[in-house]
Amino acid sequence: MNVVIIGAGMGGLTTGIALKKFGHQVRIFEQTEKILPVGAAISLWSNGVKCLNYLGLTDKIAKLGGQMDDLAYVDGLTGDVMTQFSLLPLIEEVGQRPYPVARADLQNMLMDEFGRDQIYLGKKMVSLEDKADVVEVHFADGSSTQADLLIGADGTHSLTRTYVLGQQVQRRYAGYVNWNGLVEISEDLAPAQQWTTYVGEGKRASLMPVADGKFYFFLDVPLPAGLDNNRDEYKKLLKQYFVDWCQPVQQLIERLDPQKTNRVEIHDIEPFTQFYKGRVVILGDAAHSTTPDIGQGGCQAMEDAIYLARSLQINTLGLEDALRRYQNKRNERANELVLRARKRCDVTHMKDEAVTQAWYEELRREQGGHIMQGIISNIVGNPLD
């Protein structure tokens, strides 16, 4: 089958690799002139890693992943450890280690695996037509192409989604701003093999080990949408937002490079259930855009990729039947995780002060089991269990 994928992000590339392994002819069209990673790193939990293992990338993804053995929450103001525990029981239960991975490294690996000669840059889709036997795609440069199947992996601002739903969907602001980037691993920031999150005042400062001696960091602050975004002000503002916080957080802010730090206003989209129309199907953020609060955005795009490719391969009653089976299998799980992430977002970022303070107190009594079961519940139910 001749397949066109719109978008060369994690979902589009993983889908392309999976479909090529099943013998389809696949091309990827990306609107940007140069592919740059959106965000410094990704929390690739065990379900996402399993998807890449399924595609034969076990050794390659292991080389890119950070060694994350433990998890800890720390009181951001006092520096007191609230809870700290090994992730080994989680790893043993689900059968795969999670890997925090630098996005640039992951994206480059996926592009090499798919084949860069079949990735077309500077191709912004402006319209599409489903002509019953083919889909015709039109690009901003005046060119066009045809496919038996069009896959929209074009992200949270998806034009393909607008076609599938017949309307444009508004994004919902989640109420906080996230700064993220990479810094050198240093024990005065956090233990080198631990995911450490400093919490307080509805804010977070978090560090996760990735490959090559780097921490992926992110800092979350509840703020109104639409504030000025000036890189030269990042350190000054973050020092104000975290003014009374403990020394490791102050040192993190001092060491970050504003020119290599991303600032993102966090949004999600109200869940919906229609993932295809005719010969056009959507996946990843185009189908279920989520906040990053449970680390499942990229993982769910990879699950979409595997299940869509398998549905097309193993079901023989026609394209629409295969797409319907993909849709009905994936929308319930993915949409549930969107709502779980939204709920976690509200607790973490103090939408209700009493609820957040109660969570902080729970963390001080936590032995690890409750948190790990929450993570495991996000991991299980993937297409490779």
Salt bridges, closest charged atoms under 4 A:
ASP69 OD1 - ARG97 NH1 2.89
ASP75 OD2 - ARG364 NH2 2.71
ASP112 OD1 - ARG116 NE 2.63
GLU113 OE2 - LYS21 NZ 3.97
GLU113 OE1 - LYS60 NZ 2.97
GLU129 OE2 - HIS138 NE2 2.85
GLU136 OE1 - LYS131 NZ 3.29
GLU136 OE2 - HIS138 NE2 3.17
ASP141 OD2 - LYS123 NZ 2.81
GLU184 OE2 - LYS214 NZ 3.23
ASP188 OD2 - ARG255 NH2 2.54
GLU201 OE1 - LYS203 NZ 3.32
ASP220 OD2 - ARG204 NH2 2.44
ASP220 OD2 - HIS349 NE2 3.09
GLU233 OE1 - LYS236 NZ 3.91
GLU254 OE1 - LYS239 NZ 2.73
GLU265 OE2 - ARG263 NH1 3.99
ASP268 OD1 - ARG172 NE 2.79
ASP268 OD2 - ARG342 NE 3.01
GLU270 OE1 - ARG342 NH1 3.24
ASP293 OD2 - ARG204 NH2 3.43
ASP293 OD2 - HIS349 ND1 3.73
GLU303 OE1 - ARG330 NH1 2.82
GLU303 OE1 - ARG333 NE 2.77
ASP304 OD2 - HIS288 NE2 2.57
ASP304 OD1 - ARG330 NE 2.62
ASP321 OD1 - ARG324 NH2 2.97
ASP321 OD2 - ARG325 NE 2.82
GLU336 OE2 - ARG340 NH2 2.58
ASP346 OD1 - LYS351 NZ 3.03
GLU361 OE2 - ARG364 NH1 3.13
